[in-house]
Amino acid sequence: MMNHSGEEFIYILEGIVNVYINDREYTLYPGDSIQIHSNESHNWLNFTNKTAKLLSINAPNPFKGRTDVHALNTLF
């Protein structure tokens, strides 16, 4: 399992992928997606004998260090 700062979005293009976030397991199929707060322990694995393809988008957390609610609301 890994963790780091930021956010992640995973979209399954092909195959079956098991995603682990903290103590939970999610099985994702083509067309499924999941968003992860990257500071939580997470990982993904392909337990099948078939190719799995996924799109992973990683971004810094835009709210890190922001405590002003007004500032948060102006981001949208």
N, C-alpha and C positions, 0 to 999 in steps of 0.2 A: 504494500500500500504506500502511496505517496501523498504529500500535501505541499502546497506552496500558495503564494498569494495570487489573487485574481479570481476569475470566473472561467468556466469551460462550458461549451455546448458541443454535444456529440450527436451526429445524425448518422444512422445506419444506412449505408448504400446497398450492401450485399451481405448475406450470411447472417449468422446469429452471434451476438456478442453478449457476454455476461458482464454487467457493470456492478462494481462494489463501491458503496459509499458508507463509511463507518461500518456498522454491523449489518447492513441491509444489502440484499442482492436483487438485481433487476435483470431480466432477460429481455433483450431488445432484438427486434426483427426488422427487416428492410422497411424503411419509412418511419420507424420509431426514432424518437430523439429524447435527450435528457440534458438538463442544465445542472451544473455542479458548482457549488461554492468551493473553490480549489483548496481552501484552508482545511476542509474536511478530508479525512483519509479516504482515498479513492484509488481505483484501478479498474482496468477492463481486460477480459481474456476471451479468447476463442477456444472453446473446448471441443469443437467439431473438427472433422478432417477435411472441411471445405474452406475455401477462401472467404474471408470476411473483409469488407472494405467499409471504412467509416470516414466521415468528415469531422475533424476536431477543430474547433475555433477557441482560442485562448485569448483572454483579454485581462488587462489589469482591472482591479475593482475600482469603479468610478466613485464609490462612496467611502473608500478608505480614508479615515481621518476626518471625515465630514460629520459634524455634530449639529450644524445649523439646519433646522427643518426647512426654513425658507430656501436655503441654498439647494437642498435636495429637491424641492418642488420645482425650482426653476430649470432643472435638468430635463424636464419632460415637456 
